[in-house]
Amino acid sequence: MTHTRADYPLAETQPGAVTGKHGKALPEITLDAVLAGEVTMEDLRITPQALQAQADVARDVGRPTLALNFERGAELVEVPQDFIMQVYELLRPGRAKSREELLEAAATMRDTYQAERIARFIEEAAETYAARGLFTFRF
Amino acid sequence: MTPKLNRWKRFADWDERPLRLDKFAAEDPANGFSAFSSPADPKPGIGIKGGRVVSLDGVLEHDYDMIDRFIARHHIDPEVALEAMALDSATVARWLVDMNVPREKLVRLAHGMTPAKLAEVVSQLNALEIAFAYSKMRARKTPGNQAHVTNAKDDPLQLAADAATAVAFGFDEIETTMRVSRNAWSNAVACAVGGAVGRWGTLFQCSSEEAEELRIAMAGFTSYAETVSVYGTEKSFTDGDDTPWSKAFLAAAYASRGVKMRCTSGAGSELLMGFHEAKSLLYLEARCLCLQRGMGVQGTQNGGIDGAPLTATIPGGVRELMAENLIAVWLDLECASGNDARSTESEIRVGAKILPYLIAGSDLICSGMGSILKYDNSFNPSLINGEELEDYLVLQRDFEADGGLTPLPESRAIELRERAVEAIAAVFEELGLSTPTEDMKTSVVYASGSDDTRSLMPRDVSFISEAIKERGITVIDVVKALANRGFREEAENLLNVVKLRLSGDYLQTSAMIRNGRIVSAVNDPNDYLGPGSGYRVSEERRLQLNDIRDVLDQKEVLRSEALHEKDEAKHIRYRNLGPAANGSAKDDVVIGISPAFGLKLYRTTAGHRLSEVLGAMIDAIRARGLKARVVRFRHTADTSFLGLSAARLAGSGIGIGIQAKGTAVIHQRDRQPHNNLELFSNAPITRLEHYRALGANAAAYALGEMPEPIVVPQRGEAMGSRYHARVALIYAIETGLTEAGAAPEEVDITLTGAKS
């Protein structure tokens, strides 16, 4: 289902449908639940579905590039923090010594995490870095 | 002989002004010192082939640097580009300031415009037009503001107290950073806890190293980030150790963690980094902003930022900062509009810098107003700091403009600071991180800045900070600790902020939280279409803005006068002897007093007892062997007419008129009412010796002499701003007692000679 600006803010229009990673909905995340030890950080993480809904809303109000960022973000939700930081590091100038290193990271994103948009984005970076000589050694 | 000097002394005076600490740079495009245009700036242009951008501002695709590439692929909308680029720039500039051209139309066109085109359009606007266009084009209707909360010791108790006060002043976002980078975790916990005192919904960021910042956000302590910097030339970008792709990847990573994010860019950074390519500041900044829209970030911290002080040294630099902010909002980005780094030592330049933003409104007027004192600001001093925050509150009231802040009563501030300090101390104790003493806590509650505190020092803080990090303490632990120690409301508030990340509603453009609800460009879009539309200060909000401290009203003036009534009764008695007669003796000088003199009002604005003032004048007249007769007039309260009426009654033809506030005049029987002999109009600086001299001169005139007129020396004090509100209220009390045709009354004065 595609969301529109009428669904915004989701936390107010459909709080029951806004859930964390383990399916706990917004109204269930109370202070008492936290004190009872029933809420973990994982319950406080955004889901790909919520990001997709925000992407729909952004597109509906005329912000296509913001929507694309939310969609790239949706793909990264399940990617472990360490791998995200590793890829970020690799994308910085001179970290990757060749196009192949970036293409390998893109392949992992695509094959392991089904992060297709992210993969293409990294490939585009690889192509640019090659054209601009960014695979040089930086001391 | 007056010696000849080698300079006009006015220049020596000017040398002492704070302004002369500012340095100014010559316009020099070849070396990057040009605000709006440089011979090296490209002409706007675009080529589209098969839906692909094959040339951009005169550069062919195979020559694109990485910034051109990113803009061509991710910013330019090929479906709009040909139409938008074909428009005459002057026409588009006019549309920006035409209230009848809707924002959406202009935003759509911006999607098809290149950096050179955007820069060319906004360059056509003068400063006033830029401010107006900014007001019309900014994304969210309701304005907001952001504060810096830091201190020179990284003291978490003070951070918590200062965060709580910043929240109470109404800041929508607070931002911290550290003196010592390993103290980041402690700063984050302290501000998160302090920011949860009093109300919930203030977003919080901890500016630190990129990876660390993301980890702190993951632990739930922060809710937004804005230090993702981008640059306008390829070399400065790589020197900044990033590329558009690495930054865009980071933007997606923040979104994936449900954390609000904006980029940072501003004029002058490329110039500071030495890779400006001889381009103008505005053109480079237009590139940065197109990049940011292409990256898909919701907003930008923009308007010079760290480069603002350098930009302000260049001719037109401050106008350029406004112009780049306009491009940001035209591109539909949330704009935290700079006004943070202090770009001048001149308070006049500070006030001039902030005013357009205050009256135009902005998503975040300052991307960091110093809510703390200058020396405590670990980002460097802001344009406006804790020292001047009250000036800003008054500017809001003066212009009836909503700058996002609300005056905070002193008692409430203390209450909140106590609560915040107790809350963070409880969390530290509960988690076994530190046990702050009562003395530490008390010193912080009442401290204006860290010079006044005896609290945790940077080294103590490092142990706390590293323990938080190593033990993997998260916001859930902190919420529990708060609740377990009786800070249930703060625990709820903190949890509410973390819950924002579940729906991601606050990831949309220009999102902030007001009264527990999301307000963003989606549900609060700027709908300005002329007077009566867009953001208006509601009556309720206007009353809030008005409510600064120490406001005078008539009740307050009468209350303070009543305090003096009893005291004055010990010094003087007035006895009404009935209608005053015309004097005939040559030695008769009349002192005409005003209707409320000694009856409702008892002190001059300089604070002298009226009995002392009268006594001084009478003594001086008598010292010349003349008689001083006191007459009360009730037909007028005007000084000139009091004096002239007194002169007409006096046998000598010389009278003194004096109002209760102390304004006095020497008059002569046959003169025009306002053509007096001597006027003492600056009552607040008129001393008893002047009243004595006034009496002496009146006597001299009565004796036919020509004395040296008395000059009450003044040093250019803004007497009106200091006294006129009180004077107007006092004078209304005088005029309220006047009665047309009321006859003058002879008054017998008894000065008791009592010591105060």
Interface residues (C-beta under 8 A of the other chain):
Chain A: R5 Y8 P9 L10 A11 E12 V18 T19 G20 L26 I29 L31 V34 L35 V39 T40 M41 L44 R45 I46 T47 A50 L51 A53 Q54 V57 A58 V61 G62 R63 P64 T65 L66 A67 L68 N69 F70 R72 G73 A74 E75 L76 V77 V79 Q81 I84 M85 V87 Y88 L91 R92 P93 G94 I118 F121 I122 E124 A125 T128 Y129 A131 R132 L134
Chain B: D65 M66 R69 F70 R73 H74 H75 D77 E104 V107 R108 E210 A211 L214 R215 M218 A219 G220 E234 F237 T238 D241 D242 T243 W245 S246 A248 F249 L250 A251 A252 A253 Y254 A255 S256 R257 G258 R293 G294 M295 G296 V297 Q298 D332 T474 V475 I476 V479 K480 A483 N484 R488 A491 E492 L495 V498 K499 L500 R501 L502 S503 G504 D505 L507 Q508 T509 R517 I518 S520 A521 V522 N523 P525
